Amino acid sequence: MEPKKTKYDTNPLDPDYVRQTEEVWGEDDSGPGTQEVKGATREVGSSSVESARSNIYSEAPTRTFDTPPADSAYPSVFVPPTYSPPAPYQSTPYLPPQVNLRPTSRPVAGIGIPEKWAVMLPYAPFYIGTVAALIELFLVPRRELKVRFHAAQGLALHIVVLVIQTLFSVIGAITDSSIGGSLFGTAAMIFLIISMIRVWKGEPHRIPPVTEPAQWLNERIEPRNKG
């Protein structure tokens, strides 16, 4: 027994669906169809937002800059840059200060004799120079740099000569020959006289082999006058 059907049953598989639809809506298309509605909608004019959207550069997140022309050369990172050589350095010749090395006749503090004699006596041959150098180191204050320098250097030179002469004396006693000692004594005396002349003329006179012993003597021997 078939179930009872109503007009609201719209099962598309029902063979009576088409017939029932025609009975409800009519068999022809004489009824009013869909027509265009005038005035229901109207074209809205484009706002400033729409014009801004049409220009993609107006809302760009970053500001664009003018790009160089397409035919301009782009600097390559593989080509080293060119540098202009610096201007040649023009050095000026060094001019040493004009220092008067010639000793003067002013009296030296502590001993009272002229400076030209004070710087020359430490190089006197025999024991004269040794005694003069010791007296100057003990009496001349440290502010007298030139006098104390020559006194210390003369004393160190005399000590070296004395040591070498002692060695030659020992060798002469063993070999029963004093030729070596005599030659060395003569050479030492000539060197001391030359030293006296150079210092008297104010010429620079520094003896490298006795530089360190002379500095040690100058530092260790304290003058009586601390000035």
C-alpha positions in Angstrom: 0.0 0.0 0.0 1.5 3.3 -1.1 1.8 6.1 1.4 -0.4 9.0 1.1 1.2 12.0 -0.7 0.5 15.7 -0.2 1.1 18.7 -2.4 4.1 19.6 -0.2 5.9 16.5 -1.1 8.5 17.7 -3.5 10.6 14.6 -3.9 12.3 15.0 -7.3 12.3 11.3 -7.7 8.5 11.2 -7.6 7.1 10.8 -11.1 4.2 13.1 -10.3 6.5 15.9 -9.2 6.4 17.6 -12.6 2.7 17.4 -12.8 2.2 18.7 -9.4 4.5 21.6 -10.0 2.6 22.6 -13.2 -0.7 22.5 -11.3 0.8 24.9 -8.6 2.7 27.3 -10.9 0.7 26.9 -14.1 1.6 25.1 -17.3 2.8 28.1 -19.3 5.1 31.0 -18.7 2.5 33.6 -19.0 3.0 34.7 -15.4 5.2 37.6 -14.6 8.9 36.9 -14.9 11.9 38.4 -13.4 12.4 42.0 -14.5 15.2 44.5 -13.9 14.5 46.8 -11.1 15.2 50.4 -11.9 16.6 52.6 -9.1 17.2 49.9 -6.7 20.9 50.3 -6.9 23.0 53.3 -8.0 26.6 53.7 -8.9 28.6 55.3 -6.1 31.3 57.7 -7.1 34.9 56.8 -6.3 36.2 58.3 -3.1 39.7 59.5 -2.2 40.4 56.0 -0.8 39.6 54.4 -4.1 41.8 56.9 -6.0 44.6 56.2 -3.5 44.3 52.5 -4.0 44.5 53.0 -7.7 47.9 54.6 -7.2 50.2 51.9 -5.8 52.9 54.4 -4.8 50.7 56.5 -2.6 50.4 53.9 0.1 53.8 52.3 -0.3 55.4 51.3 3.0 58.7 53.0 2.1 59.4 56.1 0.1 60.9 55.5 -3.3 64.0 57.4 -4.5 65.1 58.4 -7.9 66.9 55.5 -9.5 70.0 56.1 -11.6 69.7 55.9 -15.3 69.8 52.4 -16.8 72.9 53.1 -18.8 74.9 54.3 -15.8 77.8 52.1 -14.7 77.3 50.2 -11.5 80.5 50.0 -9.3 81.6 46.4 -9.1 82.8 45.0 -5.8 85.4 42.9 -7.6 87.2 45.9 -9.1 89.5 47.5 -6.5 89.1 51.2 -6.2 91.9 53.5 -7.4 93.7 55.7 -4.9 95.9 58.6 -5.6 99.4 58.3 -4.1 100.0 60.6 -1.1 102.1 63.6 -1.4 105.8 62.9 -0.8 106.9 63.6 2.8 109.4 66.4 2.9 111.5 66.1 6.0 113.4 69.0 7.4 117.0 68.4 8.4 117.4 68.1 12.1 119.5 70.9 13.6 120.9 70.1 17.0 120.7 72.8 19.6 123.6 75.0 19.8 125.3 73.9 23.0 128.5 75.5 24.1 130.6 72.5 25.1 133.7 74.5 25.7 134.3 74.8 29.4 134.2 78.2 30.9 136.2 80.0 33.6 133.4 80.1 36.1 134.2 78.5 39.5 132.7 75.1 40.1 130.6 74.7 43.2 132.3 72.7 46.0 135.9 73.0 44.8 136.1 76.7 43.6 138.4 76.1 40.7 137.5 77.1 37.1 135.4 74.7 35.1 137.9 74.2 32.3 140.4 72.9 34.9 137.9 70.8 36.7 136.9 68.8 33.6 140.5 68.3 32.4 142.2 67.2 35.6 140.5 63.8 35.9 142.3 62.7 32.7 145.8 63.7 33.9 148.3 60.9 33.7 149.6 58.9 36.6 147.9 59.3 39.9 147.1 63.0 39.5 144.0 62.3 37.5 142.8 59.6 40.0 143.1 61.8 43.0 141.5 64.8 41.2 138.5 62.6 40.0 137.9 61.3 43.5 138.0 64.8 45.0 135.5 66.1 42.5 133.1 63.3 42.9 133.1 63.7 46.7 132.8 67.5 46.7 131.1 68.7 43.5 127.2 68.7 43.8 125.1 66.8 41.3 123.9 69.9 39.5 127.3 70.2 38.0 126.6 67.5 35.4 129.5 68.2 33.1 132.2 68.2 35.8 130.8 65.0 37.5 130.6 63.2 34.2 134.2 63.8 33.3 135.3 63.0 36.9 133.5 59.7 36.8 134.7 58.8 33.3 138.3 59.8 34.2 138.2 57.7 37.4 136.8 54.7 35.5 139.5 55.1 32.8 142.3 55.2 35.4 140.9 52.1 37.1 140.9 50.2 33.8 144.5 51.3 33.0 145.6 50.3 36.5 144.1 46.9 36.2 145.7 46.3 32.8 149.0 47.5 33.9 148.9 45.1 36.9 148.2 42.2 34.5 151.2 43.2 32.4 153.3 43.4 35.5 152.3 39.9 36.4 153.0 38.6 32.9 156.3 40.5 32.9 157.4 38.9 36.2 156.6 35.4 34.8 158.2 35.9 31.4 160.9 38.2 32.7 160.0 40.8 30.0 158.4 44.2 30.6 158.1 45.2 26.9 154.3 44.7 26.9 153.8 46.7 30.0 156.0 49.6 28.8 154.1 49.8 25.5 150.7 49.8 27.1 151.8 52.4 29.6 153.0 54.7 26.8 149.8 54.2 24.9 147.7 54.9 27.9 149.6 58.1 28.7 149.1 59.3 25.1 145.4 58.6 25.2 145.0 60.5 28.5 146.8 63.5 27.1 144.6 63.4 24.0 141.6 63.2 26.3 142.7 66.3 28.2 143.2 68.3 25.0 139.7 67.3 23.6 138.0 68.2 26.8 139.9 71.5 27.0 138.7 72.4 23.5 135.1 71.5 24.3 134.9 68.6 21.9 132.5 65.7 22.8 134.5 63.0 24.6 132.7 59.8 25.5 134.6 56.5 26.0 132.1 53.6 25.3 134.1 50.9 27.1 133.9 52.7 30.5 130.4 54.3 30.1 128.7 51.8 32.5 131.5 51.8 35.2 131.5 55.7 35.0 127.8 55.8 35.5 128.0 53.4 38.4 130.7 55.5 40.1 128.7 58.7 39.6 125.6 57.2 41.1 127.3 55.5 44.1 129.6 58.3 45.2 127.5 60.8 47.0 128.8 64.4 47.1 129.1 66.2 50.4 127.1 69.1 49.0 123.7 67.6 48.0 122.7 70.7 46.0 
